[in-house]
Amino acid sequence: MLPVSGQQRAVFFAGRAVGFFCLLFTAYCSLSCSIPNLEGGECNEARDAVRQFYSFHFGNDMRPSAENLKKRERFLTPELTASLEKAPPSAIDYFTATEQAPKTFKVGKCDATDPTHTVFQVQLYWRDDIETVQKEVHAEAIKTGDAWLINKVTN
C-alpha cells in the first residue's frame, strides 16, 4: 500500500463530503417536486377546461367580434354567450379585461364553491425586452352535464 499524505486524505474526504451534500440536495429537490395536488376533483377537471379555453383564445384572434365569439361558443355557457352577443361593441377583450392582448397566461389557484362551481385565477403576462407585466382575472367555470364551461370572467 502506498503512503497517503495528510493533504491527500483531506482532499479525499472533502470530495466525499461535497458528493454527499450533492446527493442530499438532489434527494430534497426530487421530494419537493412530488408534493401532492391538494385540489379537489372538480378543480382538476375544470382546470383542464379553463386551460383549453385560454389556449384556444390566445392561439387565435383575440379581438372582440361576433365571429370570434362564435368560435369560442363550445367553451362558454349559453348564458355567457347570449350576454356577450347583447353587449355593445368594445375594444376591450372580455376574457382578459384589456385592450392590448397579453403574450401568455397561466391558470393559477382554484376555489371550488361546490361540486359544480369553480373560480380560477388566470394570470396574464405582457413581456418585452425591458420588463414583464402581470395582471390577473378570475374565470368562473360551471359543470353543465359532463362538461366544464366558462360562465363569467371578472377582474
N, C-alpha and C positions, 0 to 999 in steps of 0.2 A: 504494500500500500504506500502511496506517495504521501509525503508530509504536506499538510494543509496549513497555510498561514492564517493568522487571525483575521487579516483583511479579506482573504478569500472566503472564510467562513461567514463573516459579516455580510458580504455581498450575496452569498448563497441564501442566508436567512432573510435578508431584505427582499430579495426576489420572490421568495416563497410567501412573505407577508403581503407583498403587493398582489401576487396571484390570488391569495386567499381573499383579500378585500375586493378584488375584481369579481371573483366568483360570488361573494356575498352580495355585491351590488347588483349583479345580473339576476340573482335569485329574487332580490327585493323588487326589481323592476318587473320581472315576469309575474310576480304575485299581484302587484298593483294594477297590471293590465287585465287581470281576471276578476276584477270586482264585479259581483253580480248586479244585473239590472234590477232595480227595486221598483220599477214602474209596473203597474198592473197590466193585465192582458189587453184592456181597452186602449191604453196608451200605446202599446206596441202595435196593435192593429191600425189605429188611427194615425200613428206617426208615418207609417208607410204611405197612407193615402195623402197626407199633407205633403210629404216629401215628393211624391209623384206629381201632385198638382204644381208645386212650385218649380220642380224640374221642367215640367212642360211649359209653364208660364215664362220662365227665364230662357228657355230654348226657342221661343217663338216671339213674334211681335207683341210687345207688352203694351202698346198704345191702346187706350180705351176706344173701342169701337163695337158696333153691333156684330160685325163679322168675327172679331176676336173673342167676344163673349160667347158666341155660338160654338166656337172651337173648344171652349172650356166647360160647356154645359155638363159633360159627363162627370166632372169633379165637384159640381155645385148642387146644392139643394134646389128644388124648383122654386122655393120661396126667394132665395137669394137671386137666382137668375131673373125672376119676374121683377124684383126690386131694382136690379141693375138695369133692366130693359126700360123701366119707367123713369130712371134718374136722368136729370138734364145732362147734356154733354159736358164733359170736364176734361181738362188736360192732366188731371191727377189720376194715377192708376189706383184703383180701389184696393188691390191686393198688396201694394207696397206703400200706399199712402204718400206717394211722392210723384213729382213731375219728371224728375231725372231718374232713369232706370238704374237700379243698383247693378253691380258687376256679379255678385254672388250672394248666396244665402246659406243659412244653417238652421235646421229645426232644433230648437232647444228644449227647455223644460216643459213638461206636460202636467196639467192639473185635470184630473178626471172628477167631474162633479157628480156623475153617476155612470152606470154601465153603458149609457148611450150618448153621453155628452163629454167632450174633452176640449180643453183650450191649450193651444201650443204657443210658446214664444217662438217667433220666427225672426232670426237676426239677419239684417240686411247689411251688405258691405259695399262701399264705394272705394276703389283703390286707384291711386295714381303713383307717379314716381316719388312724390313727396310724402303722402300720408294715406292712411286708411281710416275711413269714417264708418261708424257703425250706428245703426238705428234698429229699432225693433217694432214689430207689430204682433198682434195676438190673433191667431186663427182658431175659430171655434169649429170643431168637426162634430157632426152627429151621425149616429148609426141609423141608416134608413134601410130596412130589410137586412141584407148581408153586406151592404157597402157603407163605408165611412165617407161622408160628403162635407165639403166646406159650407158652413151655414152663415158665417159672419167673420169679418176681419176688422179689428179695431186698433187704434194707436195705443 
